[in-house]
Amino acid sequence: MSEGPLSGIRIVEVCHVLAGPFSSMILGDLGADVIKVEPPGGDMARNITKQFTGPYNDYFASLNRNKRSVVLDLNTNSGRAELGALLKDSHGLISNLRPATIRRFGLTYEQLKVWNEKLVCVALTGFGLDGPYSDKPAYDYIVQALTGVMSLTGEPGGAPTKAGYSAVDNSTGLMGAIGMLARIIEGKGGQVDVSLFDTMLSQLNYLASGYLNHGIVPERMANSAHPYMVPAQVFPSRDGYVMLFVSTDKFWRKFCDIVGWAEHANDPLFATMDARSENRDAVIKAVETLMKTRTTSEWVTLLGSEGIVVSGVETLETALEGEMAAARDMIAVIPTPDGALRVVGNPIKMSGHTPEYRRPPLLGEHTEEILGTPTVRTTK
């Protein structure tokens, strides 16, 4: 296994699709030995898209590098016994099945402590392991809808809109990894219960605080505007869009100086954050008219070179192929016999540690190595 800050830590994953596999993959990137336990048919993510590099599905590859795979049928007593034996020498277990399935497979700490009292069991579920909603089915989209995220996203008057990526699943996976490491560092075993719903509510922080303390109901803001800071939103330029974020009065004065707006720098309607917020429409109208006079690249060069927070609105492909991703080594190339797999790398940078990216495992590839039991390997 690769060296890293988590070298010597063994994590067993009984998961599928996204939140759980992402959680354990981050730990694997940092040196943990991650053993992915799959049913005989494999994680459904192995075939979730039509894009393959040899036997490696793009979706599965993006979530399952740096792992070993064993096949166990947890519907059988022998499969659950083999899992228990594997957990004797493990530090943690991550599962993201429905609570009823987690208990049926015996994946809670109470069910597994007989094998290892110091085992940390992390359950990533929709609404928690217990409670009146525990067995309600949940997906990323559903939790975005239930927590108000969809109602807050999109243009005013438009349809509720989900985030453009799996914000709930990814965030919950990270929370699960943090919970896992906290309990391992503590040196005690136990259950860690992380739900998609709780995670997304926690990420609404200051919006939720405004409502809980002062009854302020957040509204959608046109052009992705910040609710308090003005101007901080998307503006049309002469040839596209500009994301401009003026966060303080200091930067407002600097912005005015750069664009030749001496009259607005100290205008009582514009000069302070409170004034700009109270007179949002006038500020936005003036800035919008100004932004249309130059191209996006001209604004980025002019304002960005002076320290103003500004950017173009890029596409996924330009972000992945751009200089910033390259400079941060964020595109990992994993060699395979069928060609290179390109995936987004680990965002955590540490002195003295360079992540090693190993290809995702074939189904059951390491069953014999780990359990001493041969298995038929299925590639797709």
C-alpha positions as CSV (number, residue, x, y, z in Angstrom):
1,M,0.0,0.0,0.0
2,S,1.1,3.6,-0.6
3,E,2.7,5.6,2.2
4,G,0.9,8.6,3.6
5,P,-0.3,10.2,6.8
6,L,-2.9,7.4,7.2
7,S,-0.5,4.6,6.4
8,G,-1.3,1.7,8.7
9,I,-5.0,2.5,9.0
10,R,-7.4,0.0,7.5
11,I,-10.9,1.1,6.4
12,V,-13.5,-1.4,5.2
13,E,-16.2,0.1,2.8
14,V,-19.6,-1.5,2.3
15,C,-21.0,1.1,0.0
16,H,-22.4,1.9,-3.4
17,V,-22.5,4.7,-5.8
18,L,-21.3,8.0,-4.3
19,A,-21.2,9.3,-0.7
20,G,-19.6,6.3,0.9
21,P,-17.1,5.5,-1.9
22,F,-16.1,9.2,-2.1
23,S,-15.5,9.2,1.7
24,S,-13.3,6.2,1.7
25,M,-11.5,7.2,-1.5
26,I,-10.3,10.5,0.2
27,L,-8.9,8.4,3.1
28,G,-7.3,6.0,0.6
29,D,-5.6,8.9,-1.2
30,L,-4.0,9.8,2.2
31,G,-2.6,6.4,2.6
32,A,-5.3,4.3,4.3
33,D,-5.7,0.7,3.2
34,V,-9.3,0.8,1.9
35,I,-11.0,-2.6,1.3
36,K,-14.2,-2.3,-0.8
37,V,-16.6,-5.1,0.0
38,E,-18.9,-5.7,-2.9
39,P,-21.9,-8.0,-3.5
40,P,-21.5,-10.7,-6.2
41,G,-22.9,-8.3,-8.8
42,G,-20.6,-5.5,-7.7
43,D,-21.2,-1.8,-6.9
44,M,-23.9,-0.5,-9.3
45,A,-21.5,2.4,-10.1
46,R,-19.4,-0.1,-12.2
47,N,-22.0,0.2,-15.0
48,I,-23.7,3.5,-14.3
49,T,-22.5,5.2,-17.5
50,K,-21.7,3.9,-21.0
51,Q,-18.1,5.3,-20.9
52,F,-15.4,2.7,-20.3
53,T,-11.6,2.6,-20.5
54,G,-11.2,-1.2,-20.9
55,P,-13.1,-2.6,-17.8
56,Y,-13.1,0.8,-16.0
57,N,-16.3,2.8,-16.0
58,D,-15.7,6.6,-15.8
59,Y,-18.2,7.0,-13.0
60,F,-16.8,4.1,-10.9
61,A,-13.2,5.2,-11.6
62,S,-13.9,8.7,-10.3
63,L,-14.8,7.3,-6.8
64,N,-12.9,4.2,-6.3
65,R,-9.1,4.6,-6.9
66,N,-6.7,3.5,-4.2
67,K,-8.9,0.6,-3.0
68,R,-8.9,-3.2,-3.0
69,S,-12.0,-5.1,-3.8
70,V,-13.3,-8.3,-2.2
71,V,-16.6,-10.0,-3.0
72,L,-18.8,-11.1,-0.1
73,D,-22.5,-12.0,0.0
74,L,-23.7,-10.3,3.2
75,N,-27.1,-11.9,2.7
76,T,-25.5,-15.1,4.0
77,N,-24.2,-16.1,7.4
78,S,-20.8,-17.1,5.9
79,G,-20.5,-13.7,4.2
80,R,-21.2,-11.8,7.4
81,A,-18.7,-14.0,9.3
82,E,-16.0,-13.4,6.8
83,L,-16.7,-9.6,7.1
84,G,-16.4,-9.9,10.9
85,A,-13.1,-11.7,10.6
86,L,-11.8,-8.9,8.2
87,L,-12.9,-6.3,10.7
88,K,-10.8,-7.8,13.5
89,D,-7.8,-6.0,12.2
90,S,-9.5,-2.9,10.8
91,H,-9.9,0.6,12.2
92,G,-13.1,1.6,10.6
93,L,-16.2,0.6,8.6
94,I,-18.1,2.9,6.3
95,S,-21.5,2.0,5.0
96,N,-24.1,4.1,3.1
97,L,-26.9,1.6,2.7
98,R,-30.4,2.2,4.1
99,P,-30.7,1.8,7.9
100,A,-32.8,-1.4,7.6
101,T,-30.1,-2.9,5.3
102,I,-27.3,-1.8,7.5
103,R,-28.9,-3.6,10.4
104,R,-29.8,-6.7,8.4
105,F,-26.2,-7.0,7.2
106,G,-25.0,-6.5,10.8
107,L,-23.0,-3.3,10.1
108,T,-23.7,-1.2,13.2
109,Y,-21.2,-0.9,16.0
110,E,-23.5,-2.8,18.5
111,Q,-23.5,-5.7,16.1
112,L,-19.8,-5.6,15.2
113,K,-18.1,-4.8,18.5
114,V,-17.9,-8.5,19.3
115,W,-15.3,-8.7,16.6
116,N,-13.4,-5.5,17.5
117,E,-14.3,-3.1,20.4
118,K,-12.2,-0.3,18.9
119,L,-13.9,-0.5,15.5
120,V,-15.4,2.8,14.3
121,C,-18.6,2.3,12.3
122,V,-19.7,5.2,10.1
123,A,-23.2,5.1,8.7
124,L,-24.0,7.6,5.9
125,T,-27.8,7.6,5.5
126,G,-30.5,9.9,4.2
127,F,-32.1,10.8,7.5
128,G,-30.1,9.1,10.2
129,L,-29.9,5.5,11.6
130,D,-32.8,6.1,14.0
131,G,-35.9,8.2,14.1
132,P,-39.3,8.5,12.4
133,Y,-37.7,9.2,9.0
134,S,-34.8,6.8,9.2
135,D,-36.0,4.4,6.5
136,K,-37.4,7.0,4.2
137,P,-35.5,6.6,0.9
138,A,-33.2,9.5,0.0
139,Y,-31.0,10.7,-2.8
140,D,-29.0,13.8,-3.3
141,Y,-31.8,15.4,-5.4
142,I,-34.4,14.7,-2.7
143,V,-32.3,16.2,0.1
144,Q,-31.6,19.3,-1.9
145,A,-35.4,19.6,-2.3
146,L,-36.2,18.9,1.4
147,T,-33.6,21.3,2.9
148,G,-34.6,24.3,0.9
149,V,-31.5,24.3,-1.3
150,M,-33.5,23.9,-4.5
151,S,-35.9,26.6,-3.5
152,L,-33.0,29.0,-3.0
153,T,-31.3,28.1,-6.3
154,G,-32.1,29.6,-9.7
155,E,-33.5,32.9,-10.9
156,P,-36.4,34.6,-9.0
157,G,-39.7,33.4,-10.3
158,G,-38.2,30.4,-12.0
159,A,-38.5,26.7,-11.2
160,P,-36.6,25.3,-8.2
161,T,-33.1,24.3,-9.3
162,K,-30.7,21.7,-8.0
163,A,-27.0,22.3,-7.8
164,G,-25.2,21.3,-10.9
165,Y,-23.3,18.4,-9.2
166,S,-23.9,16.0,-6.3
167,A,-23.4,18.6,-3.6
168,V,-25.2,16.6,-0.9
169,D,-23.5,13.2,-1.5
170,N,-20.0,14.7,-1.7
171,S,-20.5,16.9,1.4
172,T,-21.8,13.9,3.4
173,G,-18.9,11.8,2.3
174,L,-16.4,14.4,3.6
175,M,-18.4,14.7,6.9
176,G,-18.2,10.9,7.2
177,A,-14.4,10.9,6.7
178,I,-14.0,13.6,9.4
179,G,-16.2,11.6,11.8
180,M,-14.2,8.5,11.1
181,L,-10.9,10.1,11.8
182,A,-12.1,11.9,14.9
183,R,-13.1,8.6,16.5
184,I,-10.0,6.8,15.4
185,I,-7.8,9.5,16.9
186,E,-9.9,9.3,20.1
187,G,-8.9,5.6,20.3
188,K,-12.3,4.3,21.1
189,G,-14.7,2.4,19.0
190,G,-18.3,3.4,18.4
191,Q,-21.0,4.5,16.0
192,V,-20.8,7.6,13.9
193,D,-24.2,8.6,12.4
194,V,-24.0,11.1,9.5
195,S,-27.1,11.9,7.5
196,L,-27.5,13.7,4.1
197,F,-30.3,15.8,5.5
198,D,-28.3,17.0,8.6
199,T,-25.2,17.7,6.4
200,M,-27.0,19.9,4.0
201,L,-28.8,21.8,6.8
202,S,-25.4,22.5,8.4
203,Q,-24.2,24.0,5.1
204,L,-26.9,26.6,5.1
205,N,-25.2,28.1,8.2
206,Y,-25.6,31.9,8.0
207,L,-28.9,31.7,6.0
208,A,-30.3,29.4,8.6
209,S,-29.0,31.6,11.4
210,G,-30.8,34.6,10.0
211,Y,-34.1,32.8,10.0
212,L,-33.6,31.1,13.4
213,N,-32.6,34.3,15.2
214,H,-34.5,37.0,13.3
215,G,-37.1,35.3,11.2
216,I,-35.4,36.3,8.0
217,V,-36.6,34.1,5.1
218,P,-33.9,34.0,2.5
219,E,-35.0,34.7,-1.1
220,R,-33.5,33.8,-4.4
221,M,-31.3,36.5,-5.8
222,A,-31.1,37.4,-9.4
223,N,-27.9,36.7,-11.3
224,S,-26.5,34.6,-8.4
225,A,-26.1,37.7,-6.2
226,H,-24.9,37.6,-2.6
227,P,-27.7,38.4,-0.1
228,Y,-25.6,41.0,1.8
229,M,-22.7,42.1,-0.2
230,V,-23.2,44.5,-3.2
231,P,-22.0,44.3,-5.9
232,A,-21.3,40.6,-5.7
233,Q,-22.9,38.6,-8.6
234,V,-22.7,37.7,-12.2
235,F,-22.8,40.6,-14.7
236,P,-23.1,40.4,-18.5
237,S,-20.0,41.7,-20.3
238,R,-19.7,42.7,-23.9
239,D,-19.1,39.1,-25.0
240,G,-20.1,36.9,-22.0
241,Y,-20.3,37.0,-18.3
242,V,-18.2,38.4,-15.4
243,M,-18.3,37.2,-11.8
244,L,-17.5,40.3,-9.7
245,F,-17.3,40.2,-5.9
246,V,-16.7,43.5,-4.1
247,S,-16.7,42.4,-0.4
248,T,-15.7,45.5,1.6
249,D,-15.7,49.3,1.4
250,K,-12.0,49.3,0.8
251,F,-12.4,47.2,-2.3
252,W,-15.4,49.4,-3.4
253,R,-13.2,52.5,-3.3
254,K,-10.5,50.6,-5.2
255,F,-12.9,49.4,-7.8
256,C,-14.2,53.0,-8.3
257,D,-10.6,54.2,-8.7
258,I,-9.8,51.6,-11.3
259,V,-12.9,52.3,-13.4
260,G,-12.8,56.1,-13.0
261,W,-15.8,56.4,-10.8
262,A,-14.6,59.1,-8.5
263,E,-18.2,60.3,-8.0
264,H,-19.3,57.0,-6.6
265,A,-16.4,56.3,-4.3
266,N,-17.8,58.6,-1.6
267,D,-21.4,58.9,-2.7
268,P,-23.6,58.3,0.4
269,L,-25.8,55.9,-1.6
270,F,-22.8,53.8,-2.7
271,A,-19.9,54.4,-0.2
272,T,-20.7,51.8,2.5
273,M,-21.7,48.2,2.5
274,D,-25.0,49.1,4.3
275,A,-25.7,51.8,1.8
276,R,-25.0,49.6,-1.2
277,S,-27.2,46.9,0.2
278,E,-30.1,49.4,0.8
279,N,-29.6,50.8,-2.6
280,R,-29.0,47.5,-4.4
281,D,-31.0,48.3,-7.5
282,A,-29.2,51.5,-8.2
283,V,-25.8,50.0,-7.6
284,I,-26.5,47.0,-9.7
285,K,-27.9,49.1,-12.6
286,A,-24.8,51.3,-12.7
287,V,-22.3,48.4,-12.5
288,E,-24.3,46.4,-15.1
289,T,-24.1,49.2,-17.5
290,L,-20.4,49.5,-16.9
291,M,-19.6,45.8,-17.3
292,K,-21.2,45.8,-20.8
293,T,-18.6,48.2,-22.1
294,R,-15.7,45.7,-22.1
295,T,-15.2,42.0,-22.8
296,T,-14.9,39.4,-20.0
297,S,-11.1,39.0,-20.5
298,E,-10.6,42.8,-20.5
299,W,-12.4,43.1,-17.2
300,V,-10.5,40.1,-15.7
301,T,-7.2,41.6,-16.7
302,L,-8.0,45.1,-15.6
303,L,-9.6,44.4,-12.3
304,G,-7.8,41.2,-11.4
305,S,-4.4,42.7,-11.8
306,E,-5.4,45.3,-9.2
307,G,-6.6,42.8,-6.6
308,I,-10.3,42.9,-7.2
309,V,-12.0,39.5,-7.0
310,V,-13.2,38.9,-10.5
311,S,-13.4,36.0,-13.0
312,G,-15.1,34.8,-16.1
313,V,-17.8,32.2,-15.8
314,E,-16.0,29.1,-17.0
315,T,-17.3,25.7,-18.2
316,L,-16.3,22.4,-16.7
317,E,-14.0,21.6,-19.6
318,T,-12.2,24.9,-19.5
319,A,-11.7,24.4,-15.7
320,L,-10.3,20.9,-16.1
321,E,-8.0,21.8,-19.0
322,G,-7.0,25.1,-17.6
323,E,-3.8,26.4,-16.1
324,M,-5.1,26.5,-12.5
325,A,-5.9,22.8,-12.4
326,A,-2.6,22.0,-13.9
327,A,-0.7,24.2,-11.5
328,R,-2.3,22.5,-8.5
329,D,-1.8,19.0,-9.9
330,M,-5.5,18.4,-9.8
331,I,-5.7,16.1,-12.8
332,A,-4.4,12.7,-12.0
333,V,-3.4,10.3,-14.8
334,I,-3.7,6.6,-13.8
335,P,-2.1,4.1,-16.3
336,T,-4.0,0.9,-17.1
337,P,-3.4,-1.8,-19.7
338,D,-6.2,-0.3,-21.7
339,G,-5.0,3.3,-21.7
340,A,-4.8,6.2,-19.2
341,L,-7.6,7.0,-16.8
342,R,-7.8,10.8,-16.1
343,V,-9.5,11.7,-12.8
344,V,-9.7,14.7,-10.5
345,G,-7.1,14.4,-7.8
346,N,-7.2,14.8,-4.1
347,P,-7.6,18.5,-3.1
348,I,-5.7,18.1,0.2
349,K,-2.1,19.1,-0.1
350,M,0.4,18.2,2.6
351,S,4.1,18.8,3.0
352,G,6.1,15.6,2.6
353,H,3.2,13.7,1.0
354,T,2.5,13.3,-2.7
355,P,-0.6,11.2,-3.3
356,E,-0.2,8.0,-5.3
357,Y,-3.1,7.3,-7.5
358,R,-3.7,3.6,-8.2
359,R,-6.3,2.3,-10.6
360,P,-9.7,1.3,-9.3
361,P,-10.0,-2.4,-8.5
362,L,-11.7,-5.0,-10.7
363,L,-14.7,-6.7,-9.0
364,G,-13.3,-9.1,-6.4
365,E,-9.7,-8.6,-7.6
366,H,-8.3,-8.9,-4.1
367,T,-10.6,-11.5,-2.5
368,E,-8.1,-14.3,-2.6
369,E,-5.3,-12.0,-1.5
370,I,-7.2,-10.7,1.5
371,L,-9.5,-13.5,2.5
372,G,-7.8,-16.5,0.9
373,T,-10.9,-17.3,-1.0
374,P,-10.8,-17.2,-4.9
375,T,-13.7,-15.5,-6.7
376,V,-14.8,-15.2,-10.2
377,R,-13.9,-11.7,-11.4
378,T,-16.4,-9.8,-13.4
379,T,-15.1,-6.8,-15.3
380,K,-18.4,-5.2,-16.3
